[in-house]
Amino acid sequence: MVVGKLVARVHRRQAVRHVVANKIQLALLALQELKEGRVVAPKLIKRAVFDLRVILRFLDRQERSEKKSSKRS
């Protein structure tokens, strides 16, 4: 049973990385464009900020979920 919990934890971490990596791409692109002196549409910047906030909420939920899981063990 210990192996099953370990595998589940690894899969959760991989899923977290996947979500974060996908959501952060737009923000990184917008920042790179701004760094290179290019114009970035306000709509794109707003979407990037929204995605970063989504990441924060997602990570907060994951942390709370992990804390609950560790308390049950």
C-alpha positions as CSV (number, residue, x, y, z in Angstrom):
1,M,0.0,0.0,0.0
2,V,2.9,2.4,0.6
3,V,4.0,2.1,-3.0
4,G,0.5,3.0,-4.2
5,K,0.6,6.2,-2.1
6,L,4.0,7.1,-3.4
7,V,2.9,6.6,-7.0
8,A,-0.2,8.7,-6.4
9,R,1.9,11.5,-4.9
10,V,4.3,11.4,-7.9
11,H,1.4,11.5,-10.3
12,R,-0.1,14.5,-8.5
13,R,3.2,16.4,-8.6
14,Q,3.5,15.7,-12.3
15,A,0.0,16.9,-12.9
16,V,0.7,20.1,-10.9
17,R,3.9,20.7,-13.0
18,H,1.9,20.1,-16.2
19,V,-0.9,22.6,-15.3
20,V,1.6,25.2,-14.1
21,A,3.8,24.8,-17.2
22,N,0.8,25.2,-19.5
23,K,-0.6,28.3,-17.8
24,I,2.7,30.1,-17.3
25,Q,3.6,30.0,-21.0
26,L,1.5,33.0,-22.0
27,A,2.9,35.1,-19.2
28,L,6.5,34.2,-20.1
29,L,5.8,35.0,-23.8
30,A,4.3,38.4,-22.9
31,L,7.2,39.2,-20.6
32,Q,9.7,38.2,-23.3
33,E,8.0,40.4,-25.9
34,L,8.0,43.4,-23.5
35,K,11.7,42.7,-22.7
36,E,12.5,42.9,-26.4
37,G,10.7,46.2,-26.7
38,R,7.8,44.8,-28.7
39,V,4.2,46.0,-28.2
40,V,2.0,43.5,-26.3
41,A,-1.8,43.8,-26.6
42,P,-3.5,44.8,-23.3
43,K,-5.8,41.8,-23.8
44,L,-2.8,39.5,-23.9
45,I,-1.4,41.0,-20.7
46,K,-4.7,40.7,-18.9
47,R,-5.0,37.1,-19.9
48,A,-1.4,36.4,-18.7
49,V,-2.2,38.0,-15.3
50,F,-5.4,36.0,-15.1
51,D,-3.5,32.8,-15.8
52,L,-0.9,33.6,-13.2
53,R,-3.7,34.1,-10.6
54,V,-5.2,30.7,-11.7
55,I,-1.8,29.1,-11.0
56,L,-1.7,30.6,-7.5
57,R,-5.2,29.4,-6.7
58,F,-4.5,26.0,-8.1
59,L,-1.3,25.7,-6.1
60,D,-3.1,26.8,-2.9
61,R,-5.7,24.1,-3.5
62,Q,-3.1,21.5,-4.0
63,E,-1.3,22.5,-0.9
64,R,-4.5,22.3,1.2
65,S,-5.3,18.9,-0.4
66,E,-1.8,17.5,0.4
67,K,-2.1,18.8,4.0
68,K,-5.4,17.0,4.4
69,S,-4.0,13.8,2.9
70,S,-1.0,13.9,5.3
71,K,-3.3,14.3,8.3
72,R,-5.3,11.3,7.3
73,S,-2.2,9.1,7.1
